[in-house]
Amino acid sequence: MSDDDLLPAFEKLKQAASTLPEVQESLSYGTPALRVGKKMLSRVKDPDTVVLMCPLEEKEMLMAAAPDIYFETDHYKGWPALLARIHEIPLDELSHRLEQTFLRTAPKKLVKAWRDAKG
């Protein structure tokens, strides 16, 4: 698998996060990732899958509601991370998921400034 194989998934992630302030590109486990500060928002797992940070209580609900999009492997059981099929998830849903993670993990001052700017 080459970095080029991961590019379409990463481009979709970046597009979905484009309205969020101070989101930076980085690497996580050798694959492209998005962070706010030191906190990961999401990363590309493979050409078809991204890892989204997600509270455990939401994870089960999302997998049950949209199993064609959301799933987990044994590696992610019990962790606040959810796998998503990047080519199946609509851009607005991906944006919403990233925004929710941003609101939970970004510094409080940044969240407040972003909310104030949004009105």
C-alpha positions in Angstrom: 0.0 0.0 0.0 1.5 3.4 -1.0 0.7 6.8 0.4 -1.1 7.6 -2.9 -3.6 4.8 -2.1 -4.5 6.7 1.1 -4.8 10.1 -0.6 -8.5 10.0 -1.7 -9.6 9.0 1.9 -7.4 11.8 3.4 -8.7 14.4 0.9 -12.3 13.5 2.0 -11.3 13.8 5.7 -9.7 17.2 5.1 -12.7 18.4 3.1 -15.0 17.3 6.0 -12.9 19.2 8.5 -12.4 22.3 6.5 -14.7 24.5 8.6 -12.9 23.6 11.9 -10.2 26.0 13.1 -6.6 25.0 13.9 -6.9 21.5 12.5 -3.5 20.2 11.5 -2.4 17.4 9.2 -0.1 14.9 10.9 0.7 11.2 11.0 -0.7 8.5 13.3 0.6 5.0 13.1 2.3 5.9 9.8 -0.9 7.1 8.1 -2.3 10.6 7.4 -4.3 12.0 10.4 -6.0 15.2 11.5 -5.4 16.7 14.9 -6.4 19.7 16.9 -3.6 20.5 19.3 -2.2 17.1 20.4 -5.6 15.3 20.1 -6.4 13.2 17.1 -9.7 13.8 15.3 -9.4 11.1 12.8 -6.8 9.1 10.8 -6.8 7.0 7.6 -6.5 3.3 8.4 -6.4 2.0 4.9 -7.7 3.2 1.5 -11.3 2.4 2.4 -11.4 3.0 6.1 -10.9 5.9 8.5 -10.7 5.9 12.3 -13.1 8.4 14.0 -12.8 9.2 17.7 -16.2 8.5 19.3 -17.5 8.1 22.8 -18.2 4.5 23.7 -21.9 5.2 24.4 -22.3 6.6 20.8 -20.3 3.9 19.1 -22.7 1.1 19.6 -25.6 3.2 18.5 -23.9 4.3 15.3 -22.8 0.8 14.4 -26.4 -0.5 15.0 -28.0 2.5 13.1 -25.7 2.4 10.0 -23.7 -0.9 9.8 -23.0 -0.2 6.1 -20.9 2.8 7.3 -19.7 2.1 10.8 -18.0 -0.9 12.2 -15.2 -2.1 14.5 -12.6 -4.8 14.6 -11.4 -6.6 17.6 -8.5 -4.1 17.9 -11.0 -1.3 18.6 -13.4 -3.1 21.0 -13.6 -1.1 24.2 -11.8 1.9 22.8 -13.5 5.3 22.0 -12.8 4.9 18.3 -15.0 3.8 15.5 -14.2 2.7 12.0 -16.0 4.2 9.0 -16.1 3.2 5.4 -14.9 6.4 3.8 -16.5 5.8 0.4 -19.9 5.1 2.1 -20.2 7.9 4.6 -21.8 11.1 3.2 -19.6 14.2 3.5 -22.1 16.0 5.8 -22.2 13.0 8.2 -18.4 12.9 8.2 -18.3 16.6 8.9 -20.7 16.2 11.7 -18.7 13.3 13.3 -15.5 15.4 13.1 -17.2 18.5 14.5 -18.5 16.5 17.5 -15.0 15.2 18.1 -13.6 18.7 17.8 -16.1 20.0 20.3 -15.1 17.3 22.8 -11.3 17.6 22.4 -10.3 21.1 21.3 -9.2 23.6 23.9 -12.2 25.3 25.5 -11.1 28.8 24.4 -10.8 27.6 20.8 -14.3 26.0 20.9 -15.8 29.1 22.4 -14.1 31.4 19.8 -15.3 29.1 16.9 -18.9 29.0 18.3 -18.9 32.8 18.7 -17.7 33.2 15.2 -20.4 30.9 13.9 -23.1 32.9 15.7 
